[in-house]
Amino acid sequence: MEQGVQSSRKAVFVVTIGLMFLLFFSRLVQLQVLYQDVYGKKSEENSIRPIDRDPIRGLIFDRSGKLLVDNRPSYTVTLTPAEVHMSTIPYLANILQLDTAFIKERLKKGKQYNRFAPIKLKRDIDFRTLSIIEENREKLPGIDYQAESKRFYPTKAKGTHLFGYTKEISDQQLAEMGAEYRPGDNIGATGLEAAYEVYLRGKKGYEFITVNAKGQMLGAYNDGKNDIPVKEGDDLYLAIDEGVQALAESLLADKRGAVVAVDPSDGGVIALVSKPDYNLTVFGGVTPQEMWNQLNTDSTRPLFNRATMTRYPPGSTFKMVLAAAALQEGIINENWRIQCPGSFRFGTRVFKDHIVHGSTNVVESIQRSCNVFYYQLMLKTGFERWTHYGEEFGFGSQTGIDILEETSGLLPSKEYFDRIYGKGRWTQGYLVSLAIGQGEVGVSPLQMACYAAALGNKGYWRTPHVVEKIRDRNTGQVEEVQTETRRIELNEYIWDLIHKGMYRAVNEPGGTALTARVPGVAVAGKTGTAQNPHGKDHAWFIGFAPVDNPKIAICVLVENAGFGGVISAPIASMCIEQYLYHGLIRDRSGQVITAAKDLQLPVPQNPLQE
């Protein structure tokens, strides 16, 4: 009996052991065979750590190959979540002058992303901080530093709103961008840095390191044969002329406004300046919060790009739109004249002119900027035609420039007035102000520079672009930037009349833009003074040169400065001369007469107020 019980117990024991063996064996087969892909990779991650290496951001050159945006070395403190001891955080915070809560938040995000991957804690540390970290490595487990680069601007051209800046990627951007970015990476935020981010940033490289169970690095995995090399960012070659850009910035140094110059032959942007601006180098490393707050609360709005985002009435610079519409539609011809007594009465309201112009035709109306001529012409031409030709010159729409931020402006239409004022509740009197670029119409300096270019090249409207070429630094392959061109259909004689009027405005007595003259160059231009209900008027000038074969078209806007002929035209003159002569004035034989900085342009004794 006792022997049978022992045999039963032995059988139960053997069966139990067998079942346990089968269970463990089945689990082993499951892990090693069925789930090998999943758990094999996780096991490999514990033994092989990828260390990402950031690429060097692409360089930016001007049209002559001069380096505008470079890189300089910088050091960034990193933190590996799996290795950091919480007890060292206060000590680290003291070294880096950071809040402990900030470090703990970074640590938390790092653990959520990948606890074995280093995360960036503080950029652009100084040599003293670097030395302290190096000397106290034993007290700072998981803390390291790596070499990075930051932007450097080696020329006098600041290009603040043109070049733009980079900033640390946000959580939202990180979720949208995918695997190419990691927490702490920099990404283009404004200007060309943002618009051409995919080219400038390059691609990360990866160095694979063998580590033990404690996370300690043992050396390169497979002798580095599996490492992925860094692909440096592509270089940008711009249409920008460094000399004109720097000069325009200096001429607007104490003003609020913008200068935009383009090449009428292809739409390349020669200069794009907005003032006031700020120093891009403050964004090259770590931007102090107090600096960021100061820029955002500054009443002069230095972060605002006045070259592309401003929307002001263009004043008399818009008169050529109405002249083109009336001539093309056969409403007037070059011989049509009006008598200007110095004012125009419509209903009970009197619209004033600057002076008494007397008998005036279309060419003289541009030369002397006769308002009465256009008051009458608007009523003959009509709202719908005016709007149509405004659209043809690109107003009311974005230009498509490759720096991302721009306004479409406002080009009023009959439908717009019906919507704003109510159908049947506005009269023809509302159109009189539009005739001279006042009222609801709003434009940007960029739009006006494109308008000047289209006037200069007789109707070819070209998409403005800052970047001309993109060069792959690894292969040397160059990609040309493609742009669009469309034709504004006007009869040839109409372009000639407009050119004649704009040339006379700059070069003949009675012209409102005499201060835009450049010795030895046939400049054509038009001034404008836009009324401002909140202060002094805004000063405009648009022009192109040389008249017969334009190489540069330009717009200058100076806010609250008064008359365009007094303030904006001389600035345009200097920029045109800089571009065509590279800072030197020459006579017909090619001999240098004087340098741009020494040039004193004549100011009329009694300049026409326009």
C-alpha positions as CSV (number, residue, x, y, z in Angstrom):
1,M,0.0,0.0,0.0
2,E,2.7,2.4,1.0
3,Q,4.8,1.5,-2.0
4,G,1.8,2.3,-4.3
5,V,1.4,5.7,-2.8
6,Q,5.1,6.5,-3.3
7,S,4.7,5.4,-6.9
8,S,1.7,7.7,-7.5
9,R,3.6,10.6,-5.9
10,K,6.6,9.9,-8.1
11,A,4.4,9.8,-11.2
12,V,2.7,13.1,-10.2
13,F,6.2,14.7,-9.7
14,V,7.5,13.4,-13.0
15,V,4.4,14.7,-14.8
16,T,4.6,18.1,-13.1
17,I,8.3,18.4,-14.0
18,G,7.6,17.4,-17.5
19,L,4.8,19.9,-17.9
20,M,7.0,22.7,-16.4
21,F,9.7,21.7,-18.9
22,L,7.3,21.8,-21.8
23,L,6.0,25.2,-20.6
24,F,9.5,26.7,-20.4
25,F,10.5,25.1,-23.6
26,S,7.4,26.4,-25.4
27,R,8.2,29.9,-24.0
28,L,11.8,29.6,-25.2
29,V,10.7,28.6,-28.7
30,Q,8.2,31.5,-28.7
31,L,10.8,34.0,-27.7
32,Q,13.7,32.6,-29.8
33,V,11.7,31.7,-32.9
34,L,8.3,33.3,-33.1
35,Y,9.1,36.7,-31.5
36,Q,12.8,36.8,-32.5
37,D,12.4,40.0,-34.6
38,V,10.8,41.9,-31.8
39,Y,12.8,40.9,-28.8
40,G,16.0,40.4,-30.8
41,K,16.0,44.1,-31.7
42,K,15.2,45.1,-28.2
43,S,18.1,43.0,-26.9
44,E,20.4,44.6,-29.6
45,E,19.3,48.1,-28.4
46,N,20.5,47.3,-25.0
47,S,23.9,46.4,-26.3
48,I,24.3,48.8,-29.2
49,R,23.6,52.4,-28.7
50,P,23.2,54.8,-31.7
51,I,24.8,58.2,-31.1
52,D,23.5,60.7,-33.6
53,R,25.8,63.2,-35.2
54,D,24.3,66.5,-36.4
55,P,25.1,67.7,-39.9
56,I,26.7,71.1,-40.6
57,R,24.1,73.4,-41.9
58,G,24.5,74.6,-45.5
59,L,26.2,77.9,-46.2
60,I,24.6,81.0,-48.0
61,F,26.4,83.0,-50.6
62,D,25.4,86.2,-52.6
63,R,25.2,86.5,-56.4
64,S,29.0,87.0,-56.7
65,G,29.9,84.1,-54.4
66,K,30.6,86.1,-51.3
67,L,29.9,84.2,-48.1
68,L,26.9,85.7,-46.3
69,V,26.0,83.1,-43.7
70,D,28.7,80.8,-42.2
71,N,29.0,78.4,-39.3
72,R,31.2,78.6,-36.2
73,P,31.9,75.8,-33.6
74,S,29.7,75.6,-30.5
75,Y,29.5,73.2,-27.6
76,T,26.2,71.7,-26.3
77,V,25.7,70.0,-23.0
78,T,23.9,66.6,-23.3
79,L,22.2,64.4,-20.8
80,T,21.6,60.6,-21.1
81,P,18.5,59.7,-19.1
82,A,19.5,56.1,-18.3
83,E,22.8,57.2,-16.7
84,V,21.9,60.4,-14.8
85,H,21.6,60.3,-11.0
86,M,18.8,62.5,-9.6
87,S,21.1,63.5,-6.8
88,T,23.4,65.3,-9.3
89,I,20.7,67.5,-10.8
90,P,21.1,70.5,-8.3
91,Y,24.9,70.4,-8.8
92,L,24.4,70.4,-12.6
93,A,21.8,73.2,-12.5
94,N,24.3,75.4,-10.6
95,I,27.0,74.8,-13.2
96,L,24.8,75.5,-16.1
97,Q,22.8,78.3,-14.4
98,L,19.6,76.5,-15.2
99,D,16.5,75.8,-13.1
100,T,16.3,72.3,-11.7
101,A,12.7,72.0,-12.8
102,F,13.8,72.6,-16.4
103,I,16.4,69.9,-16.2
104,K,13.9,67.4,-14.7
105,E,11.4,68.2,-17.4
106,R,14.1,67.6,-20.1
107,L,14.9,64.3,-18.3
108,K,11.3,63.2,-18.3
109,K,10.9,63.9,-22.0
110,G,14.2,62.1,-22.7
111,K,13.0,59.0,-20.9
112,Q,9.7,59.0,-22.9
113,Y,11.6,59.3,-26.2
114,N,14.6,57.0,-25.6
115,R,16.3,56.8,-22.2
116,F,19.6,55.7,-23.8
117,A,19.8,58.6,-26.3
118,P,21.5,61.8,-25.2
119,I,19.3,64.8,-25.2
120,K,20.5,68.4,-25.6
121,L,20.3,70.4,-22.4
122,K,22.1,73.7,-23.0
123,R,23.6,75.1,-26.2
124,D,26.6,77.4,-26.8
125,I,28.3,77.0,-23.4
126,D,31.4,79.0,-22.7
127,F,34.9,77.6,-22.1
128,R,34.7,78.0,-18.3
129,T,31.5,75.8,-18.2
130,L,33.1,73.3,-20.5
131,S,36.1,73.0,-18.3
132,I,34.1,72.5,-15.1
133,I,32.1,69.6,-16.7
134,E,35.4,68.0,-18.0
135,E,37.0,68.3,-14.6
136,N,34.0,66.8,-12.7
137,R,33.0,63.9,-15.0
138,E,33.0,61.5,-12.1
139,K,30.4,63.6,-10.3
140,L,28.2,64.0,-13.3
141,P,27.3,60.6,-14.7
142,G,25.3,60.8,-17.9
143,I,26.4,64.4,-18.6
144,D,28.5,65.0,-21.6
145,Y,29.0,67.7,-24.3
146,Q,29.2,67.6,-28.1
147,A,30.5,69.9,-30.8
148,E,27.8,71.6,-32.9
149,S,27.8,74.7,-35.0
150,K,26.0,78.0,-34.8
151,R,25.4,80.7,-37.5
152,F,27.9,83.4,-38.1
153,Y,27.5,86.4,-40.4
154,P,30.9,87.6,-41.8
155,T,29.8,90.6,-43.9
156,K,28.2,94.0,-43.2
157,A,24.9,92.7,-44.6
158,K,22.8,91.7,-41.6
159,G,19.9,90.3,-43.7
160,T,17.8,89.9,-40.6
161,H,14.4,89.3,-42.1
162,L,16.0,87.8,-45.2
163,F,18.2,85.1,-43.8
164,G,16.0,84.4,-40.8
165,Y,17.0,82.2,-37.8
166,T,16.7,78.7,-36.4
167,K,15.2,77.6,-33.1
168,E,14.8,74.5,-31.1
169,I,12.1,72.2,-32.5
170,S,8.8,72.2,-30.7
171,D,6.9,69.2,-29.5
172,Q,4.2,69.8,-32.2
173,Q,6.8,70.1,-34.9
174,L,8.6,67.0,-33.7
175,A,5.4,65.0,-34.0
176,E,4.9,66.3,-37.6
177,M,8.4,66.0,-38.9
178,G,9.0,62.3,-38.1
179,A,12.3,60.4,-37.6
180,E,14.6,63.1,-39.2
181,Y,14.4,65.2,-36.0
182,R,15.1,64.5,-32.3
183,P,14.2,66.5,-29.2
184,G,16.6,69.5,-28.9
185,D,17.3,69.7,-32.7
186,N,17.3,73.1,-34.4
187,I,14.9,73.9,-37.2
188,G,14.6,76.9,-39.5
189,A,12.0,79.3,-38.0
190,T,11.9,82.3,-40.3
191,G,13.2,83.6,-43.7
192,L,15.4,81.4,-45.8
193,E,16.3,79.2,-42.9
194,A,12.7,78.1,-42.7
195,A,11.9,78.2,-46.5
196,Y,14.9,76.0,-47.4
197,E,15.1,73.9,-44.2
198,V,14.9,70.6,-46.2
199,Y,18.1,71.7,-48.1
200,L,20.1,73.5,-45.5
201,R,19.8,71.0,-42.6
202,G,21.4,68.0,-44.3
203,K,20.9,64.5,-42.8
204,K,22.0,63.1,-39.4
205,G,24.7,60.5,-39.2
206,Y,24.9,57.7,-36.6
207,E,27.8,56.2,-34.7
208,F,27.0,52.8,-33.2
209,I,28.6,52.2,-29.8
210,T,28.7,48.9,-27.8
211,V,27.6,49.2,-24.2
212,N,27.3,46.8,-21.3
213,A,24.3,46.0,-19.1
214,K,25.0,49.1,-17.0
215,G,25.0,51.4,-20.1
216,Q,28.7,52.0,-20.0
217,M,30.3,52.5,-23.4
218,L,32.8,49.8,-24.4
219,G,33.8,50.9,-27.9
220,A,32.7,51.2,-31.5
221,Y,30.3,48.4,-32.7
222,N,31.8,46.3,-35.5
223,D,34.8,48.6,-35.8
224,G,32.5,51.4,-37.0
225,K,31.6,49.5,-40.2
226,N,27.9,50.0,-39.6
227,D,28.1,53.8,-38.9
228,I,26.0,56.0,-41.1
229,P,28.0,59.1,-42.3
230,V,26.6,62.6,-41.9
231,K,25.3,64.4,-45.0
232,E,26.1,68.1,-44.8
233,G,23.5,70.6,-45.7
234,D,23.3,72.1,-49.2
235,D,24.6,75.6,-50.0
236,L,22.3,78.4,-51.2
237,Y,23.5,80.9,-53.9
238,L,21.3,84.0,-53.8
239,A,20.4,86.8,-56.2
240,I,21.3,89.2,-53.4
241,D,24.1,91.7,-53.9
242,E,25.9,92.0,-50.6
243,G,27.0,95.6,-51.3
244,V,23.5,96.9,-52.1
245,Q,22.0,94.9,-49.1
246,A,24.5,96.4,-46.7
247,L,24.2,99.9,-48.1
248,A,20.4,99.8,-48.0
249,E,20.5,98.6,-44.4
250,S,22.8,101.5,-43.4
251,L,20.6,104.1,-45.2
252,L,17.6,102.9,-43.2
253,A,19.5,102.6,-40.0
254,D,17.6,105.2,-38.0
255,K,14.3,104.8,-39.9
256,R,11.3,102.6,-40.1
257,G,10.6,101.2,-43.5
258,A,11.9,98.9,-46.2
259,V,13.9,98.6,-49.4
260,V,13.4,95.9,-52.0
261,A,15.4,95.8,-55.2
262,V,14.9,93.1,-58.0
263,D,16.4,92.3,-61.3
264,P,13.8,93.0,-64.0
265,S,15.3,90.4,-66.3
266,D,14.6,87.4,-64.1
267,G,13.0,88.5,-60.8
268,G,16.0,87.8,-58.7
269,V,16.0,89.8,-55.4
270,I,19.0,92.1,-55.2
271,A,18.2,93.5,-51.8
272,L,15.5,93.0,-49.2
273,V,15.7,95.2,-46.1
274,S,13.3,95.8,-43.2
275,K,13.9,98.3,-40.4
276,P,14.0,98.3,-37.5
277,D,15.5,94.9,-37.2
278,Y,17.5,92.9,-34.6
279,N,20.8,91.1,-34.3
280,L,20.5,87.6,-35.7
281,T,23.5,86.4,-33.6
282,V,21.3,86.4,-30.5
283,F,19.6,83.4,-32.1
284,G,22.8,81.7,-32.9
285,G,23.1,79.9,-29.6
286,V,20.6,80.2,-26.7
287,T,18.3,83.2,-26.8
288,P,17.8,84.5,-23.3
289,Q,14.1,84.8,-22.4
290,E,14.5,88.4,-21.4
291,M,15.9,89.2,-24.9
292,W,13.0,87.4,-26.6
293,N,10.5,89.2,-24.4
294,Q,12.1,92.5,-25.2
295,L,11.9,91.9,-29.0
296,N,8.2,91.0,-28.7
297,T,7.2,94.0,-26.7
298,D,9.3,96.6,-28.6
299,S,6.9,99.2,-29.9
300,T,9.0,99.5,-33.1
301,R,8.2,95.9,-33.9
302,P,11.6,94.7,-35.0
303,L,10.4,91.2,-35.6
304,F,7.9,92.4,-38.2
305,N,9.0,92.2,-41.9
306,R,8.0,95.5,-43.4
307,A,9.4,94.6,-46.8
308,T,6.8,91.8,-47.3
309,M,4.1,92.2,-44.7
310,T,3.4,96.0,-44.6
311,R,0.2,97.0,-46.2
312,Y,0.1,100.8,-46.8
313,P,-1.6,102.9,-49.5
314,P,1.0,103.5,-52.2
315,G,0.1,107.1,-53.0
316,S,1.1,108.5,-56.3
317,T,3.4,105.6,-57.2
318,F,0.1,103.8,-58.2
319,K,-0.8,106.3,-60.9
320,M,0.7,104.3,-63.7
321,V,-1.8,101.6,-63.2
322,L,-4.7,104.0,-64.0
323,A,-2.8,105.5,-66.9
324,A,-2.1,102.1,-68.4
325,A,-5.8,101.1,-68.0
326,A,-7.1,104.3,-69.7
327,L,-4.6,104.2,-72.5
328,Q,-5.0,100.5,-73.3
329,E,-8.8,100.7,-73.2
330,G,-8.7,103.7,-75.6
331,I,-10.4,106.0,-73.1
332,I,-7.6,108.6,-73.6
333,N,-4.6,109.0,-75.8
334,E,-1.2,110.7,-75.4
335,N,-2.7,114.0,-76.5
336,W,-5.6,114.1,-74.1
337,R,-5.3,117.0,-71.7
338,I,-6.9,118.5,-68.6
339,Q,-6.7,121.9,-67.0
340,C,-5.4,121.6,-63.4
341,P,-6.4,124.6,-61.2
342,G,-4.9,123.0,-58.1
343,S,-8.1,121.2,-56.9
344,F,-11.0,119.1,-58.1
345,R,-14.6,119.4,-56.9
346,F,-16.8,116.3,-56.8
347,G,-20.2,116.9,-55.3
348,T,-19.7,118.9,-52.2
349,R,-16.2,117.8,-51.6
350,V,-12.9,119.4,-52.8
351,F,-9.9,117.2,-53.5
352,K,-6.7,119.2,-53.5
353,D,-3.5,119.0,-55.6
354,H,0.0,120.0,-54.6
355,I,0.2,122.9,-57.0
356,V,-1.6,124.4,-60.0
357,H,-0.3,122.3,-63.0
358,G,-2.3,124.0,-65.7
359,S,-2.7,122.1,-69.0
360,T,-1.4,118.5,-68.5
361,N,-1.2,115.3,-70.6
362,V,-0.5,111.8,-69.4
363,V,3.3,112.0,-69.7
364,E,3.4,115.3,-67.8
365,S,1.0,113.9,-65.2
366,I,3.5,111.3,-64.3
367,Q,6.4,113.7,-64.4
368,R,4.8,116.3,-62.2
369,S,2.4,113.9,-60.4
370,C,-0.7,115.9,-61.1
371,N,-3.6,114.6,-58.9
372,V,-6.4,116.4,-60.7
373,F,-5.5,114.5,-63.9
374,Y,-6.1,111.2,-62.2
375,Y,-9.1,112.3,-60.2
376,Q,-10.8,113.0,-63.6
377,L,-9.3,110.0,-65.3
378,M,-10.6,107.6,-62.6
379,L,-14.2,108.7,-63.2
380,K,-13.7,108.2,-67.0
381,T,-12.0,104.8,-66.7
382,G,-14.2,103.2,-64.1
383,F,-13.7,101.0,-61.0
384,E,-13.7,97.6,-62.8
385,R,-11.0,98.5,-65.3
386,W,-8.9,100.0,-62.6
387,T,-9.2,96.8,-60.5
388,H,-8.5,94.6,-63.5
389,Y,-5.2,96.3,-64.4
390,G,-4.2,96.4,-60.8
391,E,-4.5,92.6,-60.7
392,E,-2.5,92.4,-63.9
393,F,0.4,94.1,-62.1
394,G,0.2,91.6,-59.3
395,F,-1.7,93.7,-56.6
396,G,-4.2,91.9,-54.4
397,S,-2.2,88.7,-54.6
398,Q,0.9,87.3,-53.0
399,T,4.0,87.4,-55.2
400,G,5.2,83.9,-54.3
401,I,8.6,85.0,-53.0
402,D,10.6,82.2,-51.4
403,I,10.9,83.4,-47.8
404,L,7.4,82.2,-46.8
405,E,6.0,85.3,-45.2
406,E,4.2,88.0,-47.2
407,T,0.9,89.7,-47.4
408,S,-1.4,89.7,-50.4
409,G,-2.3,93.4,-49.7
410,L,-5.7,94.8,-50.7
411,L,-6.9,95.8,-54.1
412,P,-10.5,97.0,-53.8
413,S,-13.1,96.0,-56.3
414,K,-16.8,96.7,-56.9
415,E,-17.7,93.5,-55.1
416,Y,-15.4,94.4,-52.2
417,F,-17.1,97.8,-51.8
418,D,-20.6,96.2,-52.0
419,R,-19.5,93.8,-49.2
420,I,-17.9,96.5,-47.0
421,Y,-20.2,99.4,-47.5
422,G,-23.4,97.7,-48.7
423,K,-24.7,97.4,-52.3
424,G,-25.9,100.8,-53.5
425,R,-24.6,102.6,-50.4
426,W,-21.3,103.9,-51.9
427,T,-20.9,106.4,-54.7
428,Q,-18.4,107.4,-57.4
429,G,-16.9,109.8,-54.9
430,Y,-15.3,106.8,-53.2
431,L,-13.2,106.2,-56.3
432,V,-11.5,109.6,-56.4
433,S,-9.0,108.7,-53.6
434,L,-8.2,105.4,-55.2
435,A,-7.1,107.3,-58.3
436,I,-4.0,108.5,-56.5
437,G,-3.3,105.4,-54.5
438,Q,-5.2,106.4,-51.3
439,G,-8.2,105.0,-49.6
440,E,-8.6,101.2,-49.2
441,V,-5.8,100.1,-51.5
442,G,-2.9,98.5,-49.6
443,V,0.4,97.2,-50.9
444,S,3.8,95.9,-49.7
445,P,7.2,97.2,-50.8
446,L,7.9,93.8,-52.4
447,Q,4.8,94.1,-54.5
448,M,5.8,97.6,-55.5
449,A,9.3,96.5,-56.5
450,C,7.8,93.8,-58.7
451,Y,5.5,96.5,-60.2
452,A,8.5,98.7,-60.9
453,A,10.3,95.8,-62.6
454,A,7.3,95.0,-64.8
455,L,7.1,98.7,-65.8
456,G,10.8,98.7,-66.6
457,N,10.8,95.5,-68.7
458,K,7.6,96.5,-70.5
459,G,5.2,94.0,-69.1
460,Y,7.1,90.9,-68.0
461,W,5.9,90.1,-64.5
462,R,8.3,87.6,-62.9
463,T,8.0,85.7,-59.6
464,P,10.5,87.3,-57.2
465,H,13.0,84.8,-55.8
466,V,15.9,85.2,-53.4
467,V,17.6,81.9,-54.1
468,E,19.1,81.3,-57.6
469,K,20.9,78.0,-57.1
470,I,21.2,75.1,-54.6
471,R,24.4,73.2,-54.5
472,D,24.8,69.7,-53.1
473,R,28.0,69.9,-51.0
474,N,28.5,66.1,-51.3
475,T,28.1,65.7,-55.0
476,G,28.8,69.2,-56.3
477,Q,25.5,69.0,-58.3
478,V,23.8,72.4,-58.8
479,E,20.0,72.8,-59.1
480,E,18.7,76.0,-60.7
481,V,15.6,77.5,-59.0
482,Q,12.7,77.7,-61.5
483,T,10.3,80.7,-61.5
484,E,7.3,81.8,-63.5
485,T,6.9,84.6,-66.0
486,R,3.7,86.1,-67.4
487,R,3.0,89.0,-69.8
488,I,1.0,92.1,-69.1
489,E,-0.5,93.0,-72.4
490,L,-0.2,96.7,-73.2
491,N,0.5,98.3,-76.6
492,E,4.2,99.2,-77.0
493,Y,3.6,102.9,-77.2
494,I,1.9,102.8,-73.8
495,W,5.1,101.4,-72.2
496,D,7.0,104.1,-74.0
497,L,4.8,106.9,-72.6
498,I,5.1,105.5,-69.1
499,H,8.9,105.3,-69.4
500,K,8.9,108.8,-70.8
501,G,6.9,110.2,-67.8
502,M,9.0,108.3,-65.2
503,Y,12.3,109.4,-66.9
504,R,11.1,113.1,-66.8
505,A,10.1,112.8,-63.2
506,V,13.8,112.1,-62.3
507,N,15.7,114.0,-64.9
508,E,13.8,117.1,-66.0
509,P,12.7,120.3,-64.3
510,G,9.3,120.0,-62.7
511,G,9.9,116.3,-61.9
512,T,9.1,115.2,-58.4
513,A,12.0,112.7,-58.2
514,L,15.0,114.8,-59.0
515,T,16.9,113.5,-56.0
516,A,16.8,110.0,-57.6
517,R,19.3,111.0,-60.3
518,V,22.5,109.0,-60.7
519,P,25.3,110.6,-62.8
520,G,25.8,108.8,-66.0
521,V,22.7,106.6,-65.6
522,A,19.2,107.1,-67.1
523,V,17.0,106.5,-64.1
524,A,13.2,106.4,-64.3
525,G,11.1,106.7,-61.2
526,K,7.9,107.9,-59.4
527,T,7.5,109.3,-56.0
528,G,4.5,108.9,-53.7
529,T,3.4,110.4,-50.4
530,A,0.7,108.2,-48.7
531,Q,-1.5,110.0,-46.2
532,N,-1.4,108.6,-42.7
533,P,-4.2,109.5,-40.3
534,H,-2.1,108.6,-37.3
535,G,1.0,110.8,-38.0
536,K,3.3,112.0,-40.7
537,D,2.8,110.7,-44.2
538,H,4.7,107.7,-45.5
539,A,7.3,108.3,-48.2
540,W,7.4,106.1,-51.3
541,F,9.7,105.8,-54.3
542,I,9.7,103.3,-57.1
543,G,12.1,103.2,-60.1
544,F,14.3,101.3,-62.5
545,A,17.6,101.9,-64.4
546,P,18.9,102.2,-67.0
547,V,15.7,103.1,-68.8
548,D,16.5,101.4,-72.1
549,N,17.7,98.1,-70.6
550,P,16.8,97.9,-66.8
551,K,19.2,96.0,-64.6
552,I,17.6,97.0,-61.3
553,A,14.1,98.0,-60.2
554,I,13.6,99.3,-56.7
555,C,11.1,100.3,-54.1
556,V,11.8,102.4,-51.0
557,L,9.3,103.0,-48.2
558,V,10.0,105.1,-45.2
559,E,7.3,105.3,-42.6
560,N,6.1,108.6,-41.2
561,A,8.9,110.5,-43.0
562,G,7.0,113.0,-45.2
563,F,7.6,113.4,-48.9
564,G,8.9,110.6,-51.2
565,G,10.9,112.9,-53.3
566,V,12.8,114.3,-50.3
567,I,13.3,111.1,-48.3
568,S,12.9,107.9,-50.3
569,A,14.3,108.9,-53.7
570,P,17.8,109.7,-52.5
571,I,18.0,106.3,-50.8
572,A,17.0,104.6,-54.1
573,S,19.6,106.6,-56.0
574,M,22.4,105.4,-53.8
575,C,21.3,101.8,-54.1
576,I,21.0,102.0,-57.9
577,E,24.5,103.6,-58.1
578,Q,25.9,100.9,-55.8
579,Y,24.6,98.1,-57.9
580,L,25.5,99.5,-61.3
581,Y,28.9,100.9,-60.4
582,H,29.8,98.9,-57.3
583,G,30.1,102.0,-55.2
584,L,32.0,104.1,-57.8
585,I,30.7,106.8,-60.2
586,R,32.5,106.8,-63.5
587,D,32.4,109.1,-66.5
588,R,31.8,108.0,-70.1
589,S,35.5,107.1,-70.5
590,G,35.3,104.8,-67.5
591,Q,37.4,107.0,-65.2
592,V,36.3,107.0,-61.6
593,I,34.9,110.4,-60.5
594,T,33.9,109.7,-56.9
595,A,32.9,107.0,-54.5
596,A,29.3,106.4,-53.5
597,K,29.8,107.4,-49.9
598,D,31.1,110.8,-51.0
599,L,28.3,111.5,-53.5
600,Q,26.1,114.5,-52.6
601,L,23.0,114.3,-54.7
602,P,21.4,117.7,-55.5
603,V,18.2,118.6,-53.7
604,P,15.9,121.0,-55.5
605,Q,15.5,124.4,-53.8
606,N,11.8,124.1,-53.8
607,P,11.1,120.3,-54.2
608,L,7.6,119.4,-55.3
609,Q,5.8,117.9,-52.3
610,E,5.2,114.4,-53.6
